[in-house]
Amino acid sequence: MASTRQDVEAFLEKSPATALIEVAEAKGSTPREKGAWMLVSPAATFGTIGGGQLEFLAIARAREELVGFSPLEGEMAAKQPEGVGVAVLSTRQDVEAFLEKSPATALIEVAEAKGSTPREKGAWMLVSPAATLGTIGGGQLEFLAITRAREAMRLPPSPLWGGSSREADRGGGSEKSTVAFSSRPRRAGSASGPLPATLPSRGRDSPLSLDIPLGPEIGQCCGGRVEVRIRHLDKALRAALLDTAAAEDAAYPHVFLFGGGHVGHALASALSLLPLKVSVIETRADALDGIPTSVLTKLTPVPEEAVRDAPNGSAFVVLTHDHALDFLIVAEALKRPDAAYIGMIGSKTKKATFKSWFLKTAGGTEAEYARLISPIGGGAVKDKRPAVIAALAAAEIITALAKSGS
């Protein structure tokens, strides 16, 4: 759980020589509200008063006041706690790592989804005797599917079951085994309940299909119906699954963040958890410190080149420390009619200033300008803290990408 007090205590423990910077007054359009604050030591900072040149100047003045105090050994680490970041987000890599640890694995797939359901047809997950990867929607639906998969994995392989239509003639039954869940409510005092207690005894190589109504019978109220298919993951199916995972990785949309300031870091962290290929582009090397490991970083003196080289359907989010640089990058992005999202951090005043420059000097058009989202994250929430802006902007970006790809 995030705790401002604990974070402050940790910062002060590493940085005895510290200055407090506060926003004493805020008039008109400002990046942070009155009362916002941050801490500054000779080698590190904590918090933000809004980033950009405003914060840069305030930090410089604060450190002038701290002249004579030398950074403590190891204080530079306070910029970013050790171990922050997540593993590279890759469906294929995740599957490979799971299978390496779990040779005995079942694949659970949503074969059909009718009505209101938690996941769509084609959603899948892996189940081993002790672990899972992915989800078909959680809740009782997933609990039942996992239970059935683990029961099936405990059965011995069937020497007759090969999945061909001839197996029925040899006593193997139909091509798939089906467990249908009763849609009748359980009677009071019923000991066994409406759900079958055992699986068909055809061996673990037999495909198993569960037809599950998402109603009161299983303690869910989605109202739809899901057919779940469970299969033992043999060599051929493993290869096919890895190909599917690789295709999912390749289809991830690209998001380019220009600027590694407070909001840039927060937004990179928020987007790193999503099925996206995220890159942070910066002109300052130190601004890339602490970016999550799943996010690509690029240091360049000409960040607008990344816009020109970006794949079709990319999203561009501009939040550098320099408004003039922001304008150049946004103008380049607005030349891309294929862009799924173009956002620029800032106030309404900044957006109006950009519009004047874009139309009069940069040769832009009203139609191009109309595609710019600024401020990012919408205006419904007035909280200007970086993590809040990042959460709102991440939702806005993923929504735009979904609409673009539909």
N, C-alpha and C positions, 0 to 999 in steps of 0.2 A: 504494500500500500504506500502510495506517495505521501511523504510527510515533509512539509516545508521546514518545520522545526528540526527534524533529524538531518535534513540536507544542510541547513545553516550550521548546525553543530559540527557536522563533518567538515564543512568548509573552514570554519573558524579554528578547528583543531589543527588543520594543516596550514592555516594562514593567520597567524596571530596579528600580523600587521595588515589591517584591513580598513578600507574606507567605505562608508555607506553613501550611496547616491540615491536621492529621492526626487520625484516629480512634485515640487512644491505647489506649482500652479500649472494648469493646462487650459488654454483659451483657444477656441476655434477647433479646427481639425488637427488632431494630434495622434501620434501612434500609440500612446498610452495615456491613461487617466491620472488625475491627481491622486497621489498616494502610492503610485507604482514605485518600486525600489529595486536596487541591485547592490551587490557587494563587489568590491574590487580590491585585489591584493597586487603586489608587484608583478605577479606572474599568472594570475588566474582571475576569473570573474564568476559570479553566480547571479542568475536572474537577468532581467532586462528592463530597460526603460523605453524600449521601442526600436532598438537597432539603428542601423544607418549612421550617417554623419553625426547626428545628435548624440548617439551613444558613444561613438568613437571619440568625440571631443570631450565628453564628460569623463570617460575613462582616462584619457590623457591627462586631464587636469587633476583627477584624483591621484594618479600615480606621481604627478609632480609633488603633491602634498606628502606622498609617502617616501620621498627621496631620503636616502640614508638607511632605509630598510632593505636588506637583500633578500631575495626569495629563499625560503627554506629548502633544504635538499628534498627533492621529490615533490615540490609543490606544483610543478607543471602538470603532474598527474591529476590535479584537482579539476583541470579543464574537462576531463572525461573519465569517470570511474573505470577502472580496469575491468574488462570483460563485457562491457556494454556492446550490444549488437546481437544479431541472430545469425544462424547458419544461412548460407545462400539458399534462397527460396527456389527450389527446383523439384517438380513432381517426380521426374525420373530419378534424381539423386536420392530423394526420400524413399522411393520404392526400392531402389537397389540396396540402400542401407538397411531397410526393414527386412528384406528377404535374406540378406546376409546373416542377420541375427535370428531369423525365424524361418528355417527351411520348411517346416510344416505350416502351410498357410492356406487359408480359404479366401476366395474372392466372392464378395457379396455385391450384387448389382441390382439397381432398380430397373427391372425389365419392362414394367408398365407403371404409369402414374395417371390415375383418373381423378378428376375433381381437385379439391384442395389438398395438396400434399407438401411435406416439408422439403423434398428434393425432387428434381426433375428426372425423367427417364434418362438412363445412361450414367447417373451418379453411381459411384462405387466406393468400396472400402476394402481393406485387407484385415484379416483376423487370424491371429496365431493363438496357441493355447494360453499365452500370457500377455498379449499386447494387441493393439489395433492401430491402423493408419487410415486416416480419412474418415468420412461420415456419410451415411445415407439419410441423415436428418435428425438423429438423436431420439430421445424419448423412448417410449415402450416399443415402438417399431424397431428401432436399432437394437435395443436390448434383446428382443425376441430373436432377431436375425443373428446376432452374435451368439446367443445361447444355442440356437439350432446349428450354426456352423461349427461350434466347438463340440457339440454332441456328435456331429457327423465325422469330425476329424478323429474321434476316438474309436470309430468303427473300423474293422479290418477291410482292406481292399477286396472288392468282389472280382473273382476270376472271370465271371461271365459278362460283367457290365462293360461294354465298350462304346455305348452311346449310339449304336446303329439300330436301324429299324428291325433287324433280324434278332436282336436280343429278346424281344417280346416272344418270338417263336421258341427261344431256348429257355423260357421261364424267367427272363430278366425283367418282365413287366414292360410298361410303355417307355418312351425315350426319356422322359423326365418324371421324377416323383413329385407329387403335388400335395401340399398340406393346406387344406382350406380351413380358415378360421370361421367359426360360427358367428353369424351376425345377431343371434338371439342373446338377450341379456341373461347373465347368470342368475339362476334361481337362488333365493335365500337358502343358506345352509348347504349349498352344493360343495362337495369336497374337492372334486377334480377341476371344476371351472370349465369354461367353454373351449379352452385351447387344448389341442392334442398334446399328450405328455411325452410321446415317443416319436421317433422318426421312422420312416419305412426302412426295413432292414435289408437294403440292397448294397451296402458297402459305401465307403467314403468316395469312390470314384463316380458314384451316381449323382447327376445334377439334381438339385433339390429346389423346388419352387414353393414359395410361401405367398399365399393370397391373403393379404391382411387388410381388413376394413379399419380405417382410422376413426373409430368411434368409441363409445363407452365400454365396449368389450375389452379393450386393451388400455383403457384409461386415457385416451386421447380424444380430442374434439375437432380435429382438422376437417372431418367430414368426407374426405376422399377415400380412395382405395389404392393400395400399392401391391404390385406383384414383385417379390424379391427373389432373385435367382442366386443360389449358392453353389459354387463349384470348387473342387479341390484344385489348387494351383499346380498343375504339372509343368513340365519343361516347355511345351508348346504355348501354353497359356501364359506362362511367365514372359516369354519372348514377346507375345502379342501385347501384354500389359505394358511392358517397357516401351514398346513402340508407341502405344497410346499416350503414355506419360510424356514421352519426348515430344509428341505432337502437341500436347497441351502446353508444354514449356514454350514451344516455338510460336504458339498463338497468343502468348501473353502480350497485351498492349504495352507500348513504351511511354514512359512519363519522364520528361526532362525538367529538373528543377535547376533554375539558374540562381545561385546564391546559397551559401552555406552559413548564413547567420542563424539567429535564434529560431525563427520560424522555419527556415530551410532545414535545420537539424530536426526540429519537431515533426515537420511534414515528411521528411525522409524516413523517420522512424515509424510514423503512422502508415505510410504507403508500403514499407518493407514487409508488412505482415499480409499484404494482399497479393493476389495472383497477377503481378505486374512486373515489368522490367524497368526499374527506376534508376536514373542517373542524376548525379549532382554535378553541375558544371560551375567551376569557380576560377577567378583570376588570382586568388590569394591561397597559397599553399596551406597556411595554418587554419583556414576556415574549413578545410576538409578533415581535420582531426576529429575522430569520434563519430564519423558517419557510420551507420550500421553496415556490417560486413556483407549483407545481401544487396547493398546498393553500390552500383558502379560510380566511380568518381573520375573526373577529368579536370586537369589543371591546364588552362589555356589563356593566352592574352586576347584571344578573339572568340568569345563565347558564342557570338551569333552564328559562327560556322556550324555549330552543333545543330542549329535549327535547320540549316540547309541540308545537312547530311542525315537528318532523322527519317526513319521509315514512315510510310504513309499511315495516317490515322493516329499519329502520336499526340500526346498532350504536352503542353508547354506551360510552365508556371514560373513567373519571373518575379524574383524577390531579392535582388542584389542590394549591396550597400550604397549604390550610386544611381540616382534617378536618371541621369543622362544615359547610363548604360542600360538601365531598364527599358528606356524608350527605344534604343537601337534594337534590342533583342525582340521586343514586342512587335516593332515594325516589321522585322524579318519574319516573325511567326505569322503575322496577318497576311503575308504574301502566300501562305500555304492554305489553299482552299480545302485541302484534305484534313487539316488539323482537327482533332476531335474536341480539343479544349485549349483555349488561350486565356490565361489568367495573369493578372498583375496585382501584387500587393500594394496597398496604398489607400489614400482617402479619395473622396469625391473631387476634391480640389486637384489632387495629382492626376486623376483621370481626365479632368477638364483641361489641364495644362498639356497633357499628352495629346488630347484630341486636337487642340489648336496647332501644336507642332506637327502632328501627323498629317493633318489635312493641308496645312499651308506650306510646310517645309519638306516633309518626307514624301509628298506625292501620293498619299493614301486617299482612299475613297470612303464615303459614308458607309457603304455596304461592308467594307472591310472593317472599319472601326466598330460597327455594330456587333461584331463577333467577339469583342474583348469583354472578358469578365473581370470587373474591378469595382469594389474590393472583392477579394476572393473569400469564399465561405458564406456569402450572403450577409444580410444585415439584421436578421432576426435576433441574433445573440450579440449583445454589446460588449461582452468580455473580450479584451484584446490580448490576453496572455497567449504566448506562442502555442502551447499545447491545445488550447481551445480553438484557435484559428486553424491549426493543423487538422484537428478532428473534423471541423466543419468543411474545410477545403477538401479533405480526403473523400468525404461523402459526395461532394459536388463533382469532383474529378471522376470518381468511379461511376457515377450516374451518367455523366457525359460520355464516357467511354462505352458504357453499355448501350446507350442510345445510338451511338455512332456505329457500333458493331451489329446492331439488330437489323 
